[in-house]
């Protein structure tokens, strides 16, 4: 039983000092761990110096020469005043995609970009048209979304967070102007970051913010520059992505792709969307035994929300022709099929899929989480990296079966990804202790979630454990109440 003096001491400590200051005072520090592996050299780690050099170059890069390079194709200054030059837009958004990536590589990384088919501009609509609804017939395009861990009073669960959706797209010579609708009005730089994270390939996740006139990029783009390895980061439209990847393989030079793994990953994403369709009223007559089985498995888990709102596997005639143009690359993994009687709707039917254990796991989770699961369980990682990531996702790393417990998905800081946190040098044993404490004291999660490094998050819990062992279990209650 804690005495009055201890209680006063504890109250004073936590009112006067933030846990950040306590963390620093006892010597915990962030462990940077942006390490990944490339398939064509499976045992070679990206040297931290190389990745840090990429980050320094990007941080010091001026947008002016990039804009000058893009200015040879479009009037970029017009895009910085888009609300006054085009009806239906408000200022904001970004210039992003392959042309920006090519300019960055050509100007700052030895001239290995070279592809400028068009310049993509993503700009927010003047009005708000976003409807957060699960009714497919009312939605014209896919809603870009992410799945995050949500800290509640009683539990920690997964929550789908819509980012934006495309309202229209217009082509004016070399300019591809994309009008988007945000789910929530973000700060301009946050909107740009959200747009970039939704792009399907790591090699294009870079852009120029149209309000702050800054270069913005993702950690995945850093890894691409360090490895020249293309990876799929988003699977909202997996068939489109597969066709676009086949096209990029013929356009981009000095890049690497583990084709078998990546195309099988996209085939699994198509299968996941078919499973989601089977869970709807229209899909109840599904005759494919595997799809029906996975749909039944997913329906028993609350995390497998019906996800047809957040993914699309069908496409039209224009993309179908591109699929035919790249048939030699796609045919080992997909068959091009017509759907319905209109003659204008097509799909890619998978021939080769990921292992069934992975498909079973993906069917238990929301379709928007598929890309993250694939990044953890289908890409090559060291065993300890995979074990850390699996622990954060609450999945057994061998069987890929869900781990029972109150934490269904780790509520990481919004600026971090599970795979980035998993590459930090935190022991798996310490991870187990860390997660056990958080599972018992769920109110502690709000404090832990504020840290974007796994090492810092573990450090916060270690500080609290130390205080609780010295002064009593009431320390947990004090922090949770605060």
N, C-alpha and C positions, 0 to 999 in steps of 0.2 A: 504494500500500500504506500503510495507516494505521500509524503508529508506536505504541509502547507508551503514550506520553504522551497521544496522541489517544484511544486506546482507554479509558484510565483516565478521561480527561475525559468521554467519552461515557457510560460506565457511571455515573459520579458524577452527571452531569447528569440522567439518566433515573431514577436511584434517588432522588434528592433532590427533583426537581421533577416534578409531574404535568404532562401536556401542557396541561391547562387553564391552569395558571399561566404556562407559556411563551406560550400563546396571548394571554393578557391582557398579558403583559409587552411583546410586540412590537406591540400595538395593534389586533389583530383584534377585531371586535365582531359580535354578531348583527345581521343585517339583517331587521327585521320586514317581512313582505310579504303580509299577508292582504288581497289585492285580488282581486275577482272581477267579473264582468260580468253584466248582466241583459239578457234577450232583448228585452224591450220597449223598451229603450234601449241598443242593442248597442254604442255607442261611449262610453258613460258609465262611468267607473270609480267604484266605491264610494269615497267619500272616506275616507281613513284616519281622519280625525277622527271621522267618523260611526261607523265600526266600533269605534274605541277607546272612544267614548262608550257604545255598547251594552255593551261588555265591562265598563266601569266600573260601569254601572248593575246588571248582573247580579252583579258581584263584591260590590257593596254591598247587594244585596237580602236582606232578612230572610225566612226561610221561614215565620215565624209568621203574617203576614197571608195567605200562600198557603194554609197549613194551615187557617186560619179560613174562607177561601173554600170550600175543598174540604169542610170540616166541615159545610157546609150540606147535603151530599149523602150523606156516609158518616162513620162514626166513625173519624177518622184516628188518634186516639190508640191505638186498638185495634191498628192496623197496626204501631206501634212495639213492640208486645209480641206479635207474631204467633205465636211459638213456644208461649207459654202459653195463647193464646186459640184456636188452631186445631191440630188433630192433623196430624202429618206435615210440619211446617215447622220450620225453625230461624230464629233472628232474622237479619235482614239483608234485602237486596234494596232495592227503591225503589218510590215512588209516581211514576208517569211517564205520559207520553202527552198526548193532546189536552187533557184537563182541566187538567193542570198548566201546559201551554203557554198555555191561555186565561187562567188566573189570573195568570200572569207578565205577559202582555200587558195585561190589564185593570188590574192594580195598578201596573205600573211603566212601561208604554209607551203610555199614552193610550187604553186601553180598546178594543183591536182584536182581542180573542180571542173571547169570547162564546159558545163552544160547550162545553157540559158534559153530554154524553150519558151518560157514566159516568166512574168513576174507576178507573184501572188500577193494580193493585199486583202487582209481580213479586217473588216470594219464593222462596228456595232450599229444596229438599226436605231433610228431616232426614237421610235416608240418601243414599248415592251409588249412582245407577243407571245412570250414563253408560257406554255401550259404544262404544268407538271402533272401529266395524266398517263395512265397505263393503257389507254384505249388506242390501239394501233390505227384505227380508221381516222382518227383526228390528228394524226401526226404525219407530216409530209416527208420529213427527213429524220435521220438518226439523231438522237440526243447524245452528245458526248458527255461522258460521266466518269466518275471514279468511285471506288468503294473505300470508305474510311472507317476507322474504329471510333466509335462514339462513346464517351464516358457519360453514364447516366447515374442517378442516385443509387440504383439497385444493381445495375449490370453494365457490362461492356459488350457492345454488339456492333455489327456491321451496318453502315448506313450508306445508301447510294446518294452521291452528291452530283446532280446534273451540272455541267459546266456551261455548255451553249449548244445551239443547233444552227445549221445553215438555213437561212430563209431563201436566198437566191444567189445565183452566180451569173455574172455577165462578162463576156469576153470582148475587149476593145483592143484590136491589134495584138500587142504583146502583153497587155495588162489583163489579168484575171481578177476581177473585183468580186469578192465574196462577202455578202451581207450576212451577219450573224446576229443571233438574239441570245443575250445572256440570261441565265437563270436568276442571277443576282447581280446588281450593279457593283462591279469591283473597281478598285483603283486601277488606273490605266496599265501600270506595269504588271499587276496581278492578272489582268485579262490577257495580256501578251503571254505571260508564263503559262496560263491555262491553255491557250491556243496551241502553244508549242508542245506541251505535254500530250496533247491529243493526236499529234501527227504519228503516222504509223511507223516511220523509219527513223532510226537514230541519226542518220546522215543528213536530215533536213530540219532537225530541231534547233533552229537558230533563226532569229529575226531582229528587226529594228522596230522598237516601240515608237509609234507615231506621235505620242505626246511628249515623252521625255527624251526622244531622239537618242536612245541608247541601244547598244547591242545587248540582246538577251539570248541566253542559250541554256540548255539542260546538261546535267552530268552525263547523260547518254551521248550527247553530241561530243563532249570532251573525249569520251572513250572511243568514239568513232575516229576522231582525229588522231588519237594515239595508236590505234590498231588497224585502221582502214577496214574494219570488220563491220558489215551491215547487219543490224539486228532489227527485228520487229518489236516495237514498243507499245503499239495499240492495235487491238483486233476488233474494233467496232464494225468494220466492213472487210472481213477476211478475204472474200473472193476478189474484191477490188484490189486489195493489197497484194495478193498473189500475182495478179495480172500486171500490176505496176512494178512489182519486183522483177518479174521476167523481163519487162521493158528496160528497167534500170540496168540490168546485167549486161545489156547490149550497148548501153550509153556510157556508163561510168568506167573509167580506167583506174587500174591499181587499187581495186577494192576486192574484198574477200567476203564470201558468203558460204556458210555451211548449208548448201542447198537442201540436202536430205532432211536435216533437222528443222530448218525454217519452214519449208513447204509442208512438212508433216505437222508442224505446229499450227500453221494456217488451216490445214485440213481439219485438225481437231477443233479449231474455233468455228469452222462451218458446222461441224457435227454438234457443237454446243448450242449453236443457234437453232438447229433442227430439233434438239431436245427441248429448247425453250418453246418452240412452236408447238411441239407435241403436248405441252402443258396447257395450251390454250383450248378454247372450245372448238375452234376450227381444226385443231390437230389431234383430237382425241381418237380419230380413226387411223392413226399411224400404224402401218403394217410392218415396218422394219423392227425386228425383234430387239436389236441392240438399242435403237433409239427409244423404243417403248420401255425397255428395262431401265435405261439411264433416266428417263423422265420420271418413272416411278420412284427411283432412288432419290432424285432431286426433290420431288414433291414432298418427301418426308422430312426435309430439312428447311427450316425457315430462311436460311441464307440463300437458298436457290430461288430468288424472286423471278417471276416470269419476266424475261428480259428482252422480248422482241422490240420494245421501245428503244433499246440501247444498242441494237445491232441489226445489220441487214446483210443477207447473203445473196440476194438477187440483184440483177443489173440489166441494162438495156442493150440495144443493138450496137451502139458505138463501142462499148467495152467488150462486147462479144467478138467484134471484129479484131480488137487488139489481142484478145485471147487466141484467136485463130492465127494471127501474125506471129505469136510466140508459142505455137503449139508444141514445138520440139522441146522447149524447156518445161512446159506445164504438163504435158501428157503422161509422164511417169507418175504424177501425183493426183491429177484431176481429169475428169471428163467434162466437156462442155455440153450442157443439156438445155433444151427448151423447157419452160414450165408454162402450163396452161395452154390455151388454144389461140391466144392472140398473136403468137409468133414474134412477140417483141420483148418477152421476158426470159432471161436466161439465168443459169446457175452453174457453179462448178461442183461436181459430185466427187467427193474424196475417194481415191483409190488406196492410199496409204495413210494410216492414222498413228498417233502416239499410242503408247501402251494403254491397255484398258484401265489399269490402276489410276493413271493420270486423268483419263476421261471420267472415271467415277468421282474423283475429287472435284474436277471442274464442274460436273453436273450438280454438285452440292453447293456450289458457290454461284454468285451472280455473274452473268455474262460479262459485265464490265470489269470483273476481277480476273478474267481469263489470262490476259497478257502478263499480269504480275505473277500468277501461278506458273505460267510457262517460263518466265525469266528465272524463276527459282528452281523448278524441277526438270526443265527440259534443256537448259543450257549447262555447259560443263563448268563445275565449280569444285573447289577442294571440299572434302567431306565436312570439315568444320564450318565452312561458309554455308553449305546447304543445311547443316544441322541448326545453325543460328537462325537462318531464314525460316526454316520449317517451324522452329519454336515460336517465332514471332507471328507466323500464320496459324499457329495451333494445329499443326499437322505432323503426324509421325513421318520422319524423313525416309523410312524404308518402305512401309506399307502404303503410305500416302492416305491413311485413314485419319479422320479428324480426332484430335485429342479432346477428351471430355474436360469440362471446366467452365468457369464463368467467362473467361476471356475468349471470345470467338475470333477476334482479329486484333492485332496489336495496334493501338491508337498512336501511330507515329506522328511526329510533327509534320505539318503539311508540306514543309520544304524538303522533307527527306523521303526516300523510298526504302522499302523493306530490304531490297538487295544491297543498297548502299550501306545500310546499317549492318547487314550481315557480314560485310567485308571488314568490319572493324575488328581489332584484335581484342575481343572480349571472350574469355573462356566459356565453353558450353556449360561447364559445371556452374560457373557464376551466373550464366543466363538462367539455369534451372532455379537457382535460389532467388534470383531477381523476380522471375515470373511467379514463383510461389508466393512471395511477399505481396506482389501486386494483386494476385488472385484473392488473397485473404483480406487485403485492405484496399478495396477498390476506390475509395475516396482519395487515395494517394495518387491515383492515375492522373488527375487533373494537373497536379504539380509536375509529374514526370513527363507528361505530354508536351510541356512547354520547351523541352530540350530537343534539339534536332539531331543530336549525336547519341548513339546507343551507349557509348562510354559515359557520357554525362548522365544519361537516364539511370544507368546502373549505379553511378556515383551518388546520385541523389538518394536512391534506396539504401545504399550502404551507409550513408550519413545517418539516415533515419534509424536504420537497424542499430547502429552504434549508440545513438542517443537513447533508444528504447532499452538496450541491454544495460546501459549505465543508470538510467533514471526511471525505468518502468514502462509497461506497455501502454500507459496513458498517453505517451508521446504520439502514438499512431492516431489515437482519437482526437488529440489536439490538432494535428495537422489536417486530418480529414474534415474536422469541423470548420477549420479556418478556410 
